[in-house]
Amino acid sequence: MIEICKAFSCIISRVGTVTWKLGIDSHDDLIKNAGYKDDTDDKNRLEFARVEITPDNGDYLNPDKWTLRIDEQIRPSWWTEEHEKKGFLAFQKWKKQLDKIIVHKPIIHPFQVIPPPDHVDPMFLNLLIEWNSVWKSVWDSVWKSVRDSVWDSVGDSVEDSVWKSVWNSVRDSVWNSVWKSVWNSVWNSVGDSVWDSVWNSVGDSAWAYTGSFFLLNRSGWKYCENIGCSGYPFEPLVKLWEMGIVPSFDGKIWRLHIGPNATILWKGTIEDAKEQIILKET
């Protein structure tokens, strides 16, 4: 039977010893590491309790309340408030380590942001030009870059905690909150004649935004060797997204969408964008 655990997981013994490790959510692994014997269902003879502390809303980015639960069919007879306090002390240490990995910021739906002015600011076009360059530089795709980067950079040390519980929470929170709505709006604005290209471009935008919730070293972002920057390689897209602008590309033409109906603020080629910036500056 596969054990499904959530972060934060720990083992708390009868005498109050707490066993945990960032990267291990499996109670069975923690039991093995601590050298305990899991050989009784007698609540009076149990030497430890399996414990989980998780956000009630399942959102590791913006948790509402963290609640401790004993993950046992049988509650040890010796369990007291003191055991719970020790569990929360361990949890606070775990959370400090976790907070070095994820960025706690609100999830922004770009089409619910107050739209920028209906004139095209050269800043928007400069960011689009940067995003186009970054997008073309990733040899596979942005989604694979984000997924593999988080897995490889974080997975070795915090595999279960981030990949299973936290990664899924961040990914699902972003995608459930914004992806379907953003895509439907862009679809209605552009139409279905260029479905695949637009789908891929908007999907990569959503993945680039998702990656901004993780703190990795610059060298940890995979397939981005040709992108010249010191921080998050997909930052141009994040800036556009958080200003309420979503770019789409149909294979020939770029579009910048804003507002509840994904209204097209601007469309053209990258060369058009460069020429427009020059005209604005002269």
C-alpha positions, 0 to 999 in steps of 0.5 A: 500500500502506497503511503500518501503524506503531506508536508509537514510530516513528523514522528513524535515519540512518547517522550516528546522526541520529534523526528523530521527532515526537510525532504522527507514526508513519508512517515514510514521513512521517518520511522525507519530513520529514527529506528522505531518499530511499528509493531502494535495497534495498541494505543497504550503501547504505541511508542510514537505518533505519525503527525502532519501539519498542513494548511487548512486551505491546502495553499502553501503560498498563502495558507490560512491556518496550519493545523496539526493532525495525528495521522493514525487510526488509533490515537496514542493514549499518552498524547498531550498538549505538550506533544503538540507544542513540540510538533509546532516548534519543529514545524516552525524550523521546517517552515523557515527552510521552506520559505527559502524556496518559495515566494509568498505573493498573491496570485494575480489574474492578469485580466482582473488587474486594472488595465494599463492605458489603451495607448502602447507604452514603449515599456510594454514593447521592450518587455515583449521584445525581451520575452520573445528573445528569452522564449526563443532561447529556451531550447525545449519549452518554458514549462519543461524548464520550470518543471525540470529546474524545480525538480533538479534544484530542489528535488534532491534535498526536498523532494517530497516536501516541494515536489509532491505537496508544495509544488503541486499546491503552487502549480494547481493554485496558479493554474486553477486560478488563472490558466483556464480563464486566461486561455478562454479569454485569449481564445475568444479574442484571437479565434481558433485559426491559429490554435496550436501556436497561440495555445503554446505561447499562452501556456508558456506564459502561464508556466513562466509566471508559475516559476516566479513563485520559486527561489532558485539560484540563477544557475538552477534554471535549466535550458536558459544558458543563452539568456543573459540575466542575473535573476529569474530568466523569465522575468520579462513575462512576469512583469507583463503578467503582473501589469495585466498584459498577456502576450500571445503569438500565432507563429507570425504575429504577436499580440498584447491582451488586456482587460476582462475580454483579453482585448488586443492592445497591440499586435505586430511583429517584433520588428514592428515593435522595435520600429514603434519604439524608435518612433516614440523616442524620436 
